Amino acid sequence: MAVDRLVALSHIDTEDREVAKQFLELNGWYDIQMGGKTDLDLEVHKFKRGADVEQISYGMERFKSHNHFRIPYRKQKYWNEQDFNMFGYFNKYKEWYVDYIQFLNSSLTEFLWYDWRLIKEYHKNLYKDDKLPANWTTIEKTFITIPYQVGLERIKHYKLIDGKWNLVK
């Protein structure tokens, strides 16, 4: 299934952020604030801690077939420790610890939780997906990748079952 660029770029992630925030609060995070439209999605300023939240339209089978997990390259600013991001804007998150929450469906009942340490380890491991349509830019086609087997061992996979988040083994 092809990913529609305009749909992806116009997604309003308010509900995604709210569900992720509730999950993190259940897991010991507190004082979480919602970031602005172009900011980190969830922010805990006093700890320089946060989480970026994304919803994708495919699940675990896609990662398995590609043999890697992937995070959009445009998000690399959270892990590269550079003063300016790829677009020339000051990177206010360069000293932050940023996790990544990736919902695997639009019903927000399944997600992957990538720890910031894992992402920092692989943030320079880039892949350009030329199978994406021609109207996608090079930056939009480029992803930070984490080898599939490493991801299976270190990325936490959760499913909402009977109103409770369950860790998938």
Secondary structure, 3 states (H helix, E strand, C coil): CCCCHHHHHHCCCHHHHHHHHHHHHHCCCCCCEECCCCCCCEEEHHHCEEEEEEECCCCHHHHHHHCEEEEEHHHHHHCCCCCECCCCCECCCCCCEEEEEEECCCCCCEEEEECHHHHHHHCCCEEECCCCCCCCCHHHHEEEEEEHHHHHHHCEEEEEECCEEEEEC
